[in-house]
Amino acid sequence: MKTCLMLLMGAILLVSGCSHESSAVRQEPDTHLTTDTADESCNTVPARIWALINNGQFEEAQALIAEAKASGLIAAPMAARMLDRSPC
């Protein structure tokens, strides 16, 4: 009797499946964030520049802004905003 009950429960589990989502149905990450960077993937240059500005290291920030803008790591509007915040 126990064997029959176990087989019945196993069959029910196999037929109904588990409650997990199918691996084919995955949620895409929210990539609709707006940034002013030329390359939106993992760009820490703006964060470093803002940290320099907040710490009062304006000359270093301006040098990094110029390098980042020239290499395309930050967009021109973002560079202009950063330069407006640094008083040097």
Sine and cosine of phi, psi and omega as CSV:
sin_phi,cos_phi,sin_psi,cos_psi,sin_omega,cos_omega
0.00,0.00,-0.66,0.75,0.03,-1.00
-0.89,0.45,-0.63,0.77,-0.01,-1.00
-0.90,0.44,-0.68,0.73,0.01,-1.00
-0.89,0.45,-0.67,0.74,0.00,-1.00
-0.91,0.41,-0.66,0.75,0.02,-1.00
-0.91,0.42,-0.67,0.74,0.04,-1.00
-0.90,0.44,-0.65,0.76,0.01,-1.00
-0.90,0.43,-0.69,0.72,0.02,-1.00
-0.91,0.41,-0.64,0.77,0.04,-1.00
-0.89,0.46,-0.67,0.74,0.02,-1.00
-0.90,0.43,-0.65,0.76,0.02,-1.00
-0.90,0.44,-0.68,0.73,0.02,-1.00
-0.90,0.44,-0.65,0.76,0.00,-1.00
-0.92,0.38,-0.64,0.77,-0.04,-1.00
-0.95,0.31,-0.68,0.74,-0.07,-1.00
-0.98,0.18,-0.39,0.92,-0.02,-1.00
0.97,0.24,0.02,-1.00,0.01,-1.00
-0.99,-0.10,0.15,-0.99,-0.09,-1.00
-1.00,0.01,0.07,1.00,0.01,-1.00
-0.96,0.27,0.47,-0.88,0.07,-1.00
-0.94,0.34,0.45,-0.89,0.07,-1.00
-0.92,0.38,0.56,-0.83,0.01,-1.00
-0.93,0.37,-0.29,0.96,0.02,-1.00
-0.98,0.22,-0.29,0.96,-0.02,-1.00
-0.94,-0.33,1.00,0.09,0.00,-1.00
-0.93,-0.36,0.58,-0.81,0.05,-1.00
-0.98,0.21,0.74,-0.67,0.06,-1.00
-0.98,0.18,0.58,-0.82,0.05,-1.00
-0.92,0.40,0.46,-0.89,-0.01,-1.00
-0.96,0.28,0.96,-0.30,-0.02,-1.00
-0.94,-0.35,0.39,0.92,-0.04,-1.00
-1.00,-0.08,0.42,0.91,0.05,-1.00
-0.98,0.19,0.64,-0.77,0.02,-1.00
-1.00,-0.10,0.77,-0.63,0.06,-1.00
-0.73,-0.68,0.33,-0.94,0.01,-1.00
-0.97,-0.23,0.36,0.93,-0.01,-1.00
-1.00,-0.05,0.46,-0.89,0.03,-1.00
-0.94,0.33,-0.63,0.77,0.04,-1.00
-0.90,-0.44,0.92,-0.38,-0.13,-0.99
-0.98,0.20,-0.14,0.99,-0.11,-0.99
-1.00,0.00,0.91,-0.41,0.15,-0.99
0.80,0.59,0.74,0.68,-0.01,-1.00
-1.00,-0.06,0.94,-0.35,-0.01,-1.00
-0.99,-0.17,-0.01,1.00,-0.01,-1.00
-0.89,0.47,-0.74,0.67,0.03,-1.00
-0.86,0.51,-0.62,0.78,0.02,-1.00
-0.89,0.46,-0.66,0.76,0.02,-1.00
-0.91,0.41,-0.66,0.75,0.00,-1.00
-0.90,0.43,-0.72,0.70,0.01,-1.00
-0.88,0.47,-0.60,0.80,0.04,-1.00
-0.90,0.43,-0.67,0.75,0.04,-1.00
-0.89,0.46,-0.69,0.72,0.01,-1.00
-0.89,0.46,-0.71,0.70,-0.01,-1.00
-0.90,0.43,-0.48,0.88,0.01,-1.00
-1.00,0.03,0.02,1.00,0.04,-1.00
0.99,0.15,0.22,0.98,0.00,-1.00
-1.00,-0.07,0.93,0.36,-0.17,-0.98
-0.95,0.32,-0.61,0.79,-0.01,-1.00
-0.91,0.41,-0.67,0.74,0.06,-1.00
-0.89,0.45,-0.66,0.75,-0.01,-1.00
-0.88,0.47,-0.69,0.72,-0.01,-1.00
-0.90,0.43,-0.62,0.79,0.03,-1.00
-0.91,0.41,-0.68,0.74,0.00,-1.00
-0.93,0.38,-0.59,0.81,0.05,-1.00
-0.88,0.47,-0.71,0.70,-0.01,-1.00
-0.88,0.47,-0.70,0.72,0.01,-1.00
-0.91,0.42,-0.70,0.72,-0.04,-1.00
-0.92,0.40,-0.63,0.78,0.02,-1.00
-0.92,0.39,-0.68,0.73,-0.01,-1.00
-0.90,0.43,-0.57,0.82,-0.03,-1.00
-1.00,0.01,-0.07,1.00,0.04,-1.00
1.00,0.09,0.25,0.97,0.02,-1.00
-0.98,0.21,-0.44,0.90,0.11,-0.99
-0.75,-0.66,0.49,-0.87,-0.01,-1.00
-0.99,0.15,0.35,-0.94,-0.04,-1.00
-0.86,0.52,-0.68,0.73,0.03,-1.00
-0.88,0.47,-0.62,0.79,0.03,-1.00
-0.92,0.40,-0.67,0.74,0.02,-1.00
-0.88,0.47,-0.65,0.76,0.00,-1.00
-0.90,0.44,-0.68,0.74,0.04,-1.00
-0.89,0.46,-0.66,0.75,0.00,-1.00
-0.91,0.41,-0.66,0.75,0.01,-1.00
-0.92,0.39,-0.52,0.85,0.05,-1.00
-0.91,0.41,-0.52,0.86,-0.03,-1.00
-0.99,0.16,-0.35,0.93,-0.01,-1.00
-0.99,-0.12,0.86,-0.50,-0.15,-0.99
-0.97,0.24,-0.12,0.99,-0.05,-1.00
-0.94,0.33,0.00,0.00,0.00,0.00
